[in-house]
Amino acid sequence: MKEYTTVLHPARSRFEDRKSVFYGLCTPVTSEDEALSFIAAAKKEFPDATHHVYAYVLRENSTMRYTDDREPQGTAGMPVLDTIRKSGCTDVCIVVVRYFGGTLLGTGGLVHAYGEAASSALHAAEVVTYRTFTALSVRVSYQDYAKIGALLSSSGIRIGNTDFSDSVLIDGEIDAVNTDSFLSSLRDLTGGRAVTEITGEKYSF
């Protein structure tokens, strides 16, 4: 997978409808164990809540899970899951905690309330798209270094460190989809004199 969309950090929101209070809790997760731990922590934090509704979507085995937690079927967990799916996010877990305020919200009201709580929490957690980046090192002469300045700027390479010694050693990372064209342009500009090494791949945004 060259890219995936998830949330940047844990976050929460609060939503109130006819005296029922909904807390939306959202976090990035990478496994079912992490999702279940987050759900357990939410139940521990809000032990007296009327409902602990959750949904999570994982890249791992294309897993999707949700529960209505005693709300009418399809009115709670599914709206939370739909919020995640419509955002395009994966590796994310949302728990919506409800404190019942004494007034029944009806099917439409519940769907709206749980969807709103989930959406607000997701927004607060900042949706980001991670792409695959190629980590590489480039060694060139000082003469060639002067030639490749424009390429380094236009290629989108993220330079982590540049060492100036008997030659110039550049360590950086570049979007994987641009790697081949960057290396080809580098060869052309330096007449094949640049020494490059691919040192790995990572996800970043």
Accessible surface in RSA format (square Angstrom, percent):
REM  Atomic radii and reference values for relative SASA: ProtOr
REM  Chains: A
REM  Algorithm: Lee & Richards
REM  Probe-radius: 1.40
REM  Slices: 20
REM RES _ NUM      All-atoms   Total-Side   Main-Chain    Non-polar    All polar
REM                ABS   REL    ABS   REL    ABS   REL    ABS   REL    ABS   REL
RES MET A   1   147.44  76.4  80.36  53.2  67.09 159.7  92.59  78.7  54.86  72.7
RES LYS A   2   124.57  60.8 118.31  72.6   6.26  14.9  84.73  76.3  39.84  42.4
RES GLU A   3    92.46  53.1  83.43  63.1   9.03  21.5  22.76  44.0  69.70  56.9
RES TYR A   4    31.31  14.6  23.55  13.4   7.76  20.2   9.53   7.2  21.78  26.8
RES THR A   5    26.52  18.9  24.03  24.4   2.48   5.9   6.73   9.0  19.79  29.9
RES THR A   6     5.98   4.3   5.98   6.1   0.00   0.0   5.82   7.8   0.15   0.2
RES VAL A   7     1.86   1.2   0.00   0.0   1.86   4.5   0.00   0.0   1.86   5.0
RES LEU A   8    61.81  34.4  44.01  31.5  17.80  44.7  44.01  30.9  17.80  47.9
RES HIS A   9    61.63  33.7  60.72  42.2   0.90   2.3  53.33  55.0   8.29   9.7
RES PRO A  10    89.30  65.1  75.99  69.3  13.31  48.4  76.05  62.8  13.26  82.4
RES ALA A  11    21.74  20.0   6.26   9.7  15.48  35.2  18.28  25.7   3.46   9.2
RES ARG A  12   128.78  54.1 109.77  56.0  19.02  45.3  51.55  70.5  77.23  46.8
RES SER A  13    20.24  17.1   9.01  12.0  11.23  25.9  19.35  41.2   0.89   1.2
RES ARG A  14   139.08  58.4 107.06  54.6  32.02  76.2  45.78  62.6  93.30  56.5
RES PHE A  15    42.70  21.4  39.22  24.3   3.48   9.1  42.66  25.9   0.04   0.1
RES GLU A  16    89.86  51.6  65.57  49.6  24.29  57.8  20.65  39.9  69.22  56.5
RES ASP A  17    24.42  17.1  20.24  20.1   4.19   9.9   7.70  18.1  16.72  16.7
RES ARG A  18   123.41  51.8 102.31  52.2  21.09  50.2  60.81  83.1  62.60  37.9
RES LYS A  19   158.39  77.3 145.08  89.0  13.32  31.7  88.26  79.4  70.13  74.7
RES SER A  20     0.00   0.0   0.00   0.0   0.00   0.0   0.00   0.0   0.00   0.0
RES VAL A  21    21.66  14.3  21.66  19.6   0.00   0.0  21.66  18.8   0.00   0.0
RES PHE A  22     0.01   0.0   0.00   0.0   0.01   0.0   0.00   0.0   0.01   0.0
RES TYR A  23    55.42  25.9  55.42  31.5   0.00   0.0  23.77  17.9  31.65  39.0
RES GLY A  24     0.00   0.0   0.00   N/A   0.00   0.0   0.00   0.0   0.00   0.0
RES LEU A  25     3.97   2.2   3.97   2.8   0.00   0.0   3.97   2.8   0.00   0.0
RES CYS A  26     0.00   0.0   0.00   0.0   0.00   0.0   0.00   0.0   0.00   0.0
RES THR A  27    12.19   8.7  12.19  12.4   0.00   0.0   2.71   3.6   9.48  14.3
RES PRO A  28    46.47  33.9  34.40  31.4  12.08  43.9  34.64  28.6  11.84  73.6
RES VAL A  29     4.73   3.1   3.33   3.0   1.40   3.4   4.26   3.7   0.47   1.3
RES THR A  30    86.92  61.8  74.44  75.5  12.48  29.7  61.76  83.0  25.16  38.0
RES SER A  31    27.22  23.0  27.22  36.3   0.00   0.0  22.00  46.8   5.22   7.3
RES GLU A  32    47.76  27.4  47.32  35.8   0.44   1.1  16.61  32.1  31.16  25.4
RES ASP A  33   108.04  75.7 103.95 103.5   4.09   9.7  29.43  69.3  78.61  78.4
RES GLU A  34    80.37  46.1  73.76  55.8   6.61  15.7  34.39  66.5  45.98  37.5
RES ALA A  35     0.00   0.0   0.00   0.0   0.00   0.0   0.00   0.0   0.00   0.0
RES LEU A  36    85.41  47.6  80.79  57.8   4.61  11.6  81.20  57.0   4.20  11.3
RES SER A  37    72.43  61.2  61.03  81.5  11.40  26.2  35.64  75.9  36.79  51.5
RES PHE A  38    45.02  22.5  39.80  24.7   5.22  13.6  44.37  26.9   0.65   1.9
RES ILE A  39     6.79   3.9   6.79   5.1   0.00   0.0   6.79   4.9   0.00   0.0
RES ALA A  40    58.26  53.6  49.48  76.4   8.78  20.0  53.51  75.4   4.74  12.6
RES ALA A  41    56.95  52.4  47.72  73.6   9.23  21.0  53.14  74.8   3.81  10.1
RES ALA A  42     2.87   2.6   0.33   0.5   2.53   5.8   2.26   3.2   0.61   1.6
RES LYS A  43    92.90  45.3  89.00  54.6   3.90   9.3  42.08  37.9  50.82  54.1
RES LYS A  44   174.80  85.3 155.57  95.5  19.23  45.8 106.12  95.5  68.68  73.2
RES GLU A  45    91.65  52.6  63.62  48.1  28.04  66.8  39.98  77.3  51.68  42.2
RES PHE A  46    23.25  11.6  22.85  14.1   0.41   1.1  23.25  14.1   0.00   0.0
RES PRO A  47   101.79  74.2  72.94  66.5  28.85 104.9  76.49  63.2  25.30 157.2
RES ASP A  48   108.89  76.3  80.63  80.3  28.26  66.8  45.75 107.7  63.14  63.0
RES ALA A  49    12.55  11.5   0.00   0.0  12.55  28.5   0.00   0.0  12.55  33.2
RES THR A  50    48.26  34.3  39.14  39.7   9.12  21.7  35.62  47.8  12.63  19.1
RES HIS A  51    16.09   8.8  16.09  11.2   0.00   0.0   7.44   7.7   8.65  10.1
RES HIS A  52    19.45  10.6  18.71  13.0   0.74   1.9  11.12  11.5   8.33   9.7
RES VAL A  53     0.00   0.0   0.00   0.0   0.00   0.0   0.00   0.0   0.00   0.0
RES TYR A  54    40.46  18.9  40.46  23.0   0.00   0.0   6.17   4.6  34.29  42.3
RES ALA A  55     0.00   0.0   0.00   0.0   0.00   0.0   0.00   0.0   0.00   0.0
RES TYR A  56     4.33   2.0   4.33   2.5   0.00   0.0   0.00   0.0   4.33   5.3
RES VAL A  57    15.81  10.4  15.81  14.3   0.00   0.0  15.81  13.7   0.00   0.0
RES LEU A  58     2.64   1.5   0.12   0.1   2.52   6.3   0.12   0.1   2.52   6.8
RES ARG A  59    80.12  33.6  59.10  30.1  21.02  50.0  23.34  31.9  56.78  34.4
RES GLU A  60    82.55  47.4  70.43  53.3  12.13  28.9  33.69  65.2  48.87  39.9
RES ASN A  61   135.47  93.4  96.13  92.9  39.34  94.7  32.69  78.7 102.78  99.3
RES SER A  62    95.66  80.8  75.01 100.1  20.65  47.6  41.80  89.0  53.87  75.5
RES THR A  63    12.74   9.1   8.54   8.7   4.21  10.0   4.32   5.8   8.42  12.7
RES MET A  64    86.63  44.9  69.19  45.8  17.44  41.5  62.69  53.3  23.94  31.7
RES ARG A  65   116.51  48.9 113.36  57.8   3.15   7.5  35.62  48.7  80.89  49.0
RES TYR A  66    90.04  42.0  65.85  37.5  24.18  62.9  33.69  25.3  56.35  69.5
RES THR A  67    39.22  27.9  34.73  35.2   4.50  10.7  17.66  23.7  21.56  32.6
RES ASP A  68    21.44  15.0  17.51  17.4   3.92   9.3   7.93  18.7  13.50  13.5
RES ASP A  69    35.66  25.0  27.49  27.4   8.17  19.3   8.16  19.2  27.50  27.4
RES ARG A  70   173.20  72.7 130.56  66.6  42.64 101.5  85.44 116.8  87.76  53.2
RES GLU A  71    14.84   8.5   6.40   4.8   8.45  20.1   0.10   0.2  14.74  12.0
RES PRO A  72    74.94  54.6  62.59  57.1  12.35  44.9  74.58  61.6   0.37   2.3
RES GLN A  73   172.78  96.6 143.52 104.9  29.26  69.7  47.68 101.5 125.10  94.9
RES GLY A  74    33.00  40.7   0.00   N/A  33.00  40.7  21.70  59.5  11.30  25.3
RES THR A  75     3.41   2.4   3.41   3.5   0.00   0.0   3.41   4.6   0.00   0.0
RES ALA A  76     0.00   0.0   0.00   0.0   0.00   0.0   0.00   0.0   0.00   0.0
RES GLY A  77     0.00   0.0   0.00   N/A   0.00   0.0   0.00   0.0   0.00   0.0
RES MET A  78    60.83  31.5  60.83  40.3   0.00   0.0  56.48  48.0   4.35   5.8
RES PRO A  79    11.37   8.3   5.39   4.9   5.98  21.7   9.92   8.2   1.45   9.0
RES VAL A  80     0.00   0.0   0.00   0.0   0.00   0.0   0.00   0.0   0.00   0.0
RES LEU A  81     7.41   4.1   7.41   5.3   0.00   0.0   7.41   5.2   0.00   0.0
RES ASP A  82    45.87  32.1  45.86  45.6   0.01   0.0   7.35  17.3  38.51  38.4
RES THR A  83    22.26  15.8  15.65  15.9   6.62  15.8  11.84  15.9  10.42  15.8
RES ILE A  84     0.00   0.0   0.00   0.0   0.00   0.0   0.00   0.0   0.00   0.0
RES ARG A  85   126.75  53.2 106.26  54.2  20.50  48.8  23.82  32.6 102.93  62.4
RES LYS A  86   179.13  87.4 140.83  86.4  38.29  91.2  96.39  86.8  82.74  88.1
RES SER A  87    39.82  33.6  10.08  13.5  29.74  68.5  22.65  48.2  17.16  24.0
RES GLY A  88    49.10  60.6   0.00   N/A  49.10  60.6  33.38  91.6  15.72  35.2
RES CYS A  89     5.78   4.4   0.00   0.0   5.78  13.6   0.00   0.0   5.78   6.2
RES THR A  90    19.41  13.8  19.41  19.7   0.00   0.0  17.28  23.2   2.13   3.2
RES ASP A  91     6.13   4.3   6.13   6.1   0.00   0.0   3.24   7.6   2.90   2.9
RES VAL A  92     0.00   0.0   0.00   0.0   0.00   0.0   0.00   0.0   0.00   0.0
RES CYS A  93     0.00   0.0   0.00   0.0   0.00   0.0   0.00   0.0   0.00   0.0
RES ILE A  94     0.00   0.0   0.00   0.0   0.00   0.0   0.00   0.0   0.00   0.0
RES VAL A  95     0.00   0.0   0.00   0.0   0.00   0.0   0.00   0.0   0.00   0.0
RES VAL A  96     0.00   0.0   0.00   0.0   0.00   0.0   0.00   0.0   0.00   0.0
RES VAL A  97     0.00   0.0   0.00   0.0   0.00   0.0   0.00   0.0   0.00   0.0
RES ARG A  98     8.69   3.6   8.69   4.4   0.00   0.0   0.00   0.0   8.69   5.3
RES TYR A  99    59.34  27.7  58.83  33.5   0.51   1.3  50.11  37.7   9.22  11.4
RES PHE A 100    86.69  43.4  61.23  37.9  25.46  66.2  61.23  37.1  25.46  72.9
RES GLY A 101    24.44  30.1   0.00   N/A  24.44  30.1   8.74  24.0  15.70  35.2
RES GLY A 102    58.46  72.1   0.00   N/A  58.46  72.1  26.56  72.9  31.90  71.4
RES THR A 103    61.14  43.5  57.86  58.7   3.28   7.8  34.23  46.0  26.91  40.7
RES LEU A 104   151.48  84.4 135.28  96.8  16.21  40.7 135.46  95.1  16.02  43.1
RES LEU A 105    11.62   6.5   0.00   0.0  11.62  29.2   0.83   0.6  10.78  29.0
RES GLY A 106    41.56  51.3   0.00   N/A  41.56  51.3  39.01 107.1   2.55   5.7
RES THR A 107    92.78  66.0  83.84  85.0   8.93  21.3  52.52  70.5  40.26  60.9
RES GLY A 108    53.30  65.7   0.00   N/A  53.30  65.7  40.10 110.0  13.20  29.6
RES GLY A 109    14.24  17.6   0.00   N/A  14.24  17.6   8.65  23.8   5.59  12.5
RES LEU A 110    10.25   5.7  10.25   7.3   0.00   0.0  10.25   7.2   0.00   0.0
RES VAL A 111    60.14  39.6  59.35  53.7   0.79   1.9  59.35  51.6   0.79   2.1
RES HIS A 112   103.36  56.5  94.94  66.0   8.43  21.6  64.67  66.7  38.69  45.0
RES ALA A 113     0.00   0.0   0.00   0.0   0.00   0.0   0.00   0.0   0.00   0.0
RES TYR A 114     0.00   0.0   0.00   0.0   0.00   0.0   0.00   0.0   0.00   0.0
RES GLY A 115    14.61  18.0   0.00   N/A  14.61  18.0  13.52  37.1   1.10   2.5
RES GLU A 116    66.10  37.9  62.21  47.1   3.89   9.3   5.64  10.9  60.46  49.4
RES ALA A 117     0.07   0.1   0.07   0.1   0.00   0.0   0.07   0.1   0.00   0.0
RES ALA A 118     0.00   0.0   0.00   0.0   0.00   0.0   0.00   0.0   0.00   0.0
RES SER A 119    54.43  46.0  52.18  69.6   2.25   5.2  14.66  31.2  39.76  55.7
RES SER A 120    37.19  31.4  27.26  36.4   9.93  22.9  19.80  42.2  17.39  24.4
RES ALA A 121     0.00   0.0   0.00   0.0   0.00   0.0   0.00   0.0   0.00   0.0
RES LEU A 122     9.76   5.4   9.76   7.0   0.00   0.0   9.76   6.9   0.00   0.0
RES HIS A 123   150.31  82.2 140.14  97.4  10.17  26.0  91.83  94.6  58.48  68.1
RES ALA A 124    43.04  39.6  25.33  39.1  17.70  40.3  34.27  48.3   8.77  23.2
RES ALA A 125     0.00   0.0   0.00   0.0   0.00   0.0   0.00   0.0   0.00   0.0
RES GLU A 126    87.74  50.4  82.89  62.7   4.84  11.5  30.49  59.0  57.25  46.7
RES VAL A 127    68.00  44.7  40.08  36.3  27.92  67.3  40.08  34.8  27.92  75.7
RES VAL A 128    22.95  15.1  16.76  15.2   6.18  14.9  22.95  19.9   0.00   0.0
RES THR A 129    50.39  35.8  42.19  42.8   8.20  19.5  22.15  29.8  28.23  42.7
RES TYR A 130    39.71  18.5  39.71  22.6   0.00   0.0  19.93  15.0  19.77  24.4
RES ARG A 131    80.70  33.9  80.70  41.1   0.00   0.0  23.57  32.2  57.13  34.6
RES THR A 132    12.30   8.8  11.22  11.4   1.09   2.6   9.26  12.4   3.04   4.6
RES PHE A 133     3.41   1.7   3.41   2.1   0.00   0.0   3.41   2.1   0.00   0.0
RES THR A 134     7.72   5.5   7.72   7.8   0.00   0.0   3.62   4.9   4.10   6.2
RES ALA A 135    25.52  23.5  25.52  39.4   0.00   0.0  25.52  35.9   0.00   0.0
RES LEU A 136     3.06   1.7   0.00   0.0   3.06   7.7   0.35   0.2   2.71   7.3
RES SER A 137    14.31  12.1  14.14  18.9   0.16   0.4   5.58  11.9   8.73  12.2
RES VAL A 138     0.48   0.3   0.47   0.4   0.02   0.0   0.48   0.4   0.00   0.0
RES ARG A 139    91.41  38.4  89.60  45.7   1.81   4.3  34.85  47.6  56.56  34.3
RES VAL A 140     4.63   3.0   0.00   0.0   4.63  11.2   4.63   4.0   0.00   0.0
RES SER A 141    52.32  44.2  44.20  59.0   8.12  18.7  43.24  92.1   9.08  12.7
RES TYR A 142   107.08  50.0  98.20  55.9   8.88  23.1  88.53  66.5  18.55  22.9
RES GLN A 143   133.30  74.5 120.80  88.3  12.50  29.8  43.45  92.5  89.85  68.1
RES ASP A 144     2.02   1.4   2.02   2.0   0.00   0.0   0.16   0.4   1.86   1.9
RES TYR A 145    69.19  32.3  66.99  38.1   2.20   5.7  35.73  26.8  33.47  41.3
RES ALA A 146    85.53  78.6  51.49  79.5  34.04  77.4  61.28  86.3  24.25  64.2
RES LYS A 147    94.97  46.3  73.47  45.1  21.50  51.2  56.32  50.7  38.65  41.2
RES ILE A 148     0.00   0.0   0.00   0.0   0.00   0.0   0.00   0.0   0.00   0.0
RES GLY A 149    33.62  41.5   0.00   N/A  33.62  41.5  30.81  84.5   2.81   6.3
RES ALA A 150    81.90  75.3  66.40 102.5  15.49  35.2  74.43 104.8   7.47  19.8
RES LEU A 151    24.09  13.4  19.40  13.9   4.69  11.8  23.05  16.2   1.04   2.8
RES LEU A 152    16.85   9.4  11.84   8.5   5.01  12.6  11.96   8.4   4.89  13.2
RES SER A 153    96.34  81.4  62.60  83.5  33.74  77.7  40.84  87.0  55.50  77.8
RES SER A 154    94.60  79.9  54.43  72.6  40.17  92.5  51.49 109.6  43.11  60.4
RES SER A 155    18.00  15.2   3.99   5.3  14.01  32.3  14.15  30.1   3.84   5.4
RES GLY A 156    49.70  61.3   0.00   N/A  49.70  61.3  37.93 104.1  11.77  26.4
RES ILE A 157    15.92   9.1   0.12   0.1  15.80  38.1   0.12   0.1  15.80  42.9
RES ARG A 158    88.29  37.1  80.79  41.2   7.50  17.9  47.14  64.4  41.15  24.9
RES ILE A 159    82.30  46.8  48.70  36.3  33.60  81.0  49.13  35.4  33.17  90.0
RES GLY A 160    69.49  85.7   0.00   N/A  69.49  85.7  37.27 102.3  32.22  72.2
RES ASN A 161    86.83  59.9  82.03  79.3   4.81  11.6  25.69  61.8  61.14  59.1
RES THR A 162    40.11  28.5  18.64  18.9  21.47  51.2  10.61  14.3  29.50  44.6
RES ASP A 163    63.70  44.6  60.46  60.2   3.25   7.7  13.85  32.6  49.86  49.7
RES PHE A 164   110.27  55.2  81.27  50.3  29.00  75.5  81.27  49.3  29.00  83.0
RES SER A 165    59.94  50.6  36.10  48.2  23.84  54.9  44.40  94.5  15.54  21.8
RES ASP A 166   135.12  94.7  96.55  96.1  38.57  91.2  53.57 126.1  81.55  81.3
RES SER A 167    17.24  14.6  17.24  23.0   0.00   0.0  15.89  33.8   1.34   1.9
RES VAL A 168     0.00   0.0   0.00   0.0   0.00   0.0   0.00   0.0   0.00   0.0
RES LEU A 169    42.25  23.5  41.64  29.8   0.61   1.5  41.64  29.2   0.61   1.6
RES ILE A 170     0.65   0.4   0.65   0.5   0.00   0.0   0.65   0.5   0.00   0.0
RES ASP A 171    53.29  37.3  53.12  52.9   0.17   0.4  21.92  51.6  31.38  31.3
RES GLY A 172    12.50  15.4   0.00   N/A  12.50  15.4   7.02  19.3   5.48  12.3
RES GLU A 173    28.63  16.4  28.63  21.7   0.00   0.0   7.92  15.3  20.72  16.9
RES ILE A 174     0.31   0.2   0.31   0.2   0.00   0.0   0.31   0.2   0.00   0.0
RES ASP A 175    19.16  13.4  18.60  18.5   0.56   1.3   6.39  15.0  12.77  12.7
RES ALA A 176    18.47  17.0   4.73   7.3  13.74  31.3   4.97   7.0  13.50  35.8
RES VAL A 177   109.65  72.2  75.24  68.1  34.41  82.9  84.03  73.0  25.62  69.5
RES ASN A 178    58.31  40.2  58.29  56.3   0.02   0.1   6.97  16.8  51.34  49.6
RES THR A 179    12.61   9.0  12.61  12.8   0.00   0.0  12.61  16.9   0.00   0.0
RES ASP A 180   116.71  81.8 110.69 110.2   6.02  14.2  38.10  89.7  78.61  78.4
RES SER A 181    69.91  59.1  60.75  81.1   9.16  21.1  53.14 113.2  16.77  23.5
RES PHE A 182     4.33   2.2   1.06   0.7   3.27   8.5   4.31   2.6   0.03   0.1
RES LEU A 183    26.81  14.9  26.12  18.7   0.69   1.7  26.17  18.4   0.64   1.7
RES SER A 184    46.11  39.0  45.87  61.2   0.25   0.6  16.28  34.7  29.84  41.8
RES SER A 185    41.45  35.0  38.53  51.4   2.92   6.7  11.07  23.6  30.39  42.6
RES LEU A 186     1.45   0.8   1.45   1.0   0.00   0.0   1.45   1.0   0.00   0.0
RES ARG A 187   132.98  55.8 130.24  66.4   2.74   6.5  54.69  74.7  78.29  47.4
RES ASP A 188   114.48  80.2  85.30  84.9  29.18  69.0  31.71  74.6  82.77  82.5
RES LEU A 189    75.76  42.2  64.26  46.0  11.50  28.9  66.69  46.8   9.07  24.4
RES THR A 190     0.00   0.0   0.00   0.0   0.00   0.0   0.00   0.0   0.00   0.0
RES GLY A 191    58.06  71.6   0.00   N/A  58.06  71.6  30.67  84.2  27.39  61.4
RES GLY A 192    49.86  61.5   0.00   N/A  49.86  61.5  21.15  58.0  28.71  64.3
RES ARG A 193   137.54  57.7 116.16  59.2  21.38  50.9  74.45 101.7  63.09  38.2
RES ALA A 194    16.11  14.8   0.97   1.5  15.14  34.5   1.10   1.6  15.01  39.8
RES VAL A 195    99.55  65.5  93.95  85.1   5.60  13.5  97.16  84.4   2.39   6.5
RES THR A 196    55.55  39.5  29.49  29.9  26.06  62.1   4.61   6.2  50.94  77.0
RES GLU A 197   107.38  61.6 102.11  77.3   5.27  12.5  34.96  67.6  72.41  59.1
RES ILE A 198    87.42  49.7  63.41  47.2  24.01  57.9  63.41  45.7  24.01  65.2
RES THR A 199    85.06  60.5  45.89  46.5  39.17  93.4  45.05  60.5  40.01  60.5
RES GLY A 200    30.54  37.7   0.00   N/A  30.54  37.7  29.80  81.8   0.74   1.7
RES GLU A 201   115.78  66.5  80.22  60.7  35.56  84.7  29.19  56.5  86.58  70.7
RES LYS A 202   100.63  49.1  90.07  55.3  10.56  25.1  56.27  50.7  44.36  47.2
RES TYR A 203    79.56  37.1  60.95  34.7  18.60  48.4  50.17  37.7  29.38  36.2
RES SER A 204    18.46  15.6  16.33  21.8   2.13   4.9   3.19   6.8  15.28  21.4
RES PHE A 205   101.74  50.9  79.50  49.2  22.24  57.9  90.05  54.6  11.70  33.5
END  Absolute sums over single chains surface
CHAIN  1 A    10392.0       8061.9       2330.1       5666.6       4725.4
END  Absolute sums over all chains
TOTAL         10392.0       8061.9       2330.1       5666.6       4725.4
